[in-house]
């Protein structure tokens, strides 16, 4: 038997749905008291519209006497309301389906008797919406075989998903925040959003966000079709809603795009809590933003303005309504910016990070597409890049690359192969080297766009070819430019292109920087907005070393650009060259004397000063993602003035910042005193496990990068730990965590999840690798 509290809750739910259905303000449908009428006394809800007044009685009972009593009250209330209303409509809304006898009695009295679920369905054709929506595009998800939006029902291959939760941990230096991780899957995410939790899925470009969104949609569709008590999933491609500021504007535009009518019903369904919202691509909307290099917040303002419509959704969520929203993991600078821009308030939301395919997942994906060979470690496991290679019949050639020469060699070979394939196509006008040069220049130019991947217009393609060759673009050249390898259609802008994969884009950008450092062509145009990525630096460093360069080669270019001070573009290029020089110096084991260089107004991805001795350099008005400090770096003559720094490793808080390095004008958003070798050495664990953690940090911190064997002892002050380095390396190689070629150790991608588990709790981890190391 239902309690009084449950009955009142059911009545309140009915009134809430009625307000949404009849487009009333919250609270406009309320119980109504008739003190002078001995029959009616009170009805459960009344909604007075301009043309009709709706009278509502609500019941959880299935007894005939109760139904007759409620209908009698509705008739009495009708007699009173007809004195002032244009028309009156009477409703008996029940929790369970009533018998024919009840329904017949209601019909005789012109009362609509209906369950709450039927009441919902009467105003929203959920099945019609699903039928129209599931045939449309889901973001960038495509069929690998023909690049169409027609995707097989069983196309989804599970991707690793990790829920990230911040927890407070009490340590020697007080309370600090650590991230707790646990694995989740599509089914669990579906359950969370049905229960009213907002789930934010973060992943790199091309990692499978759209296909994951589609799978969640399909699971919710299946549940709705099997029981009408479920919620209807409304799935939106946010790339189709540039400039929209209000949720109803977005929903009605979406309804028109799929041919659903009346379009206002989507708004009604969402306001009434009949649906669950899936939003794909918060990083794929934009607004008009003026680039101002002197204002470090201009890009944040652009993101905030672009997401006004999404924020309107999330700040007006119906009671207990969940939402799923996904986008690129590096789109926002900080978690707090993400929360503010999207309108996430309170504590009822979760962050989930989407990883690349596991080895099993990648193999399953390849098997579905006719391949049974394992992938090399350097090749991304992202669905988008694998689909691209399959669609263009390039996967087998890429699998044949000898990756024993390292990351830079592998990507240089990758680019060589795809550009050669393009040049060999019948009627191709450009030779392979020209194709590569054009792609490199395009890759570098998109750093000046807010997205970092495009758009690349037809004019951009033509102008880049002319800048590279000095020749006009004839008809044959233009056709070849339109199909350049590695570019994909940018759906939100007809006729524009984007790079298909960030790793490939980084490799091209690194190759362009290496060519620039050798003086083979000037890079001109708008100043880059983003820092040169670690992968781009790895490729640039490989190409420079291959052709006889040392760390002084890019450093001399940086010094020349700084002396010229001709443009903001030169300052960013100087920072790029400096970062490549720092990476090469780290690999060479040499110090880097910058002779008083001042790098101004540039963006830098990270500065790892733990394993690198840099002297006599100043960073002024720069945006820096991460800085890792060591005891030695404090006295090295490095200075930071008026810089915006995302995170500093090796310092617990602002008071721990060395004043001789950081001016008071620097703005640091986050500190971390446990992510350094010094922190590892202070742990209460065996020296051999300390050696293991320092090696894993250096190898797996930068995906795809290798380290010279001699570099693993650098920065370690404990002789006992240093003695274990060679032994631990041997154990790691024996257990297939690393591969060593030419005295360089490379991480094995498929071991990444195990490495994360080991490093998060080395004392508690039961991994056999820990046991093997402890036995040394």
HELIX and SHEET records of a PDB file:
HELIX    1   1 UNK A    4  UNK A   21  1                                  18    
HELIX    2   2 UNK A   64  UNK A   81  1                                  18    
HELIX    3   3 UNK A  100  UNK A  108  1                                   9    
HELIX    4   4 UNK A  116  UNK A  122  1                                   7    
HELIX    5   5 UNK A  126  UNK A  133  1                                   8    
HELIX    6   6 UNK A  186  UNK A  194  1                                   9    
HELIX    7   7 UNK A  209  UNK A  226  1                                  18    
HELIX    8   8 UNK A  238  UNK A  240  5                                   3    
HELIX    9   9 UNK A  247  UNK A  258  1                                  12    
HELIX   10  10 UNK A  264  UNK A  271  1                                   8    
HELIX   11  11 UNK A  282  UNK A  284  5                                   3    
HELIX   12  12 UNK A  298  UNK A  306  1                                   9    
HELIX   13  13 UNK A  308  UNK A  315  1                                   8    
HELIX   14  14 UNK A  335  UNK A  342  1                                   8    
HELIX   15  15 UNK A  359  UNK A  368  1                                  10    
HELIX   16  16 UNK A  383  UNK A  391  1                                   9    
HELIX   17  17 UNK A  395  UNK A  399  1                                   5    
HELIX   18  18 UNK A  403  UNK A  405  5                                   3    
HELIX   19  19 UNK A  407  UNK A  424  1                                  18    
HELIX   20  20 UNK A  432  UNK A  445  1                                  14    
HELIX   21  21 UNK A  446  UNK A  448  5                                   3    
HELIX   22  22 UNK A  458  UNK A  469  1                                  12    
HELIX   23  23 UNK A  475  UNK A  482  1                                   8    
HELIX   24  24 UNK A  502  UNK A  517  1                                  16    
HELIX   25  25 UNK A  534  UNK A  546  1                                  13    
HELIX   26  26 UNK A  551  UNK A  564  1                                  14    
HELIX   27  27 UNK A  568  UNK A  588  1                                  21    
HELIX   28  28 UNK A  632  UNK A  635  5                                   4    
HELIX   29  29 UNK A  654  UNK A  656  5                                   3    
HELIX   30  30 UNK A  677  UNK A  682  1                                   6    
HELIX   31  31 UNK A  687  UNK A  700  1                                  14    
HELIX   32  32 UNK A  709  UNK A  713  5                                   5    
HELIX   33  33 UNK A  719  UNK A  734  1                                  16    
HELIX   34  34 UNK A  749  UNK A  751  5                                   3    
HELIX   35  35 UNK A  752  UNK A  760  1                                   9    
HELIX   36  36 UNK A  768  UNK A  774  1                                   7    
SHEET    1   A 5 UNK A  30  UNK A  33  0                                        
SHEET    2   A 5 UNK A  42  UNK A  48 -1                                        
SHEET    3   A 5 UNK A  53  UNK A  59 -1                                        
SHEET    4   A 5 UNK A  88  UNK A  94  1                                        
SHEET    5   A 5 UNK A 111  UNK A 115  1                                        
SHEET    1   B 7 UNK A 174  UNK A 184  0                                        
SHEET    2   B 7 UNK A 161  UNK A 171 -1                                        
SHEET    3   B 7 UNK A 349  UNK A 354 -1                                        
SHEET    4   B 7 UNK A 198  UNK A 203  1                                        
SHEET    5   B 7 UNK A 323  UNK A 328  1                                        
SHEET    6   B 7 UNK A 275  UNK A 280  1                                        
SHEET    7   B 7 UNK A 232  UNK A 237  1                                        
SHEET    1   C 2 UNK A 487  UNK A 489  0                                        
SHEET    2   C 2 UNK A 497  UNK A 499 -1                                        
SHEET    1   D 3 UNK A 592  UNK A 600  0                                        
SHEET    2   D 3 UNK A 614  UNK A 620  1                                        
SHEET    3   D 3 UNK A 638  UNK A 641  1                                        
SHEET    1   E 4 UNK A 603  UNK A 608  0                                        
SHEET    2   E 4 UNK A 623  UNK A 628  1                                        
SHEET    3   E 4 UNK A 644  UNK A 649  1                                        
SHEET    4   E 4 UNK A 667  UNK A 672  1                                        
SHEET    1   F 3 UNK A 706  UNK A 708  0                                        
SHEET    2   F 3 UNK A 744  UNK A 747 -1                                        
SHEET    3   F 3 UNK A 738  UNK A 741 -1                                        
END                                                                             
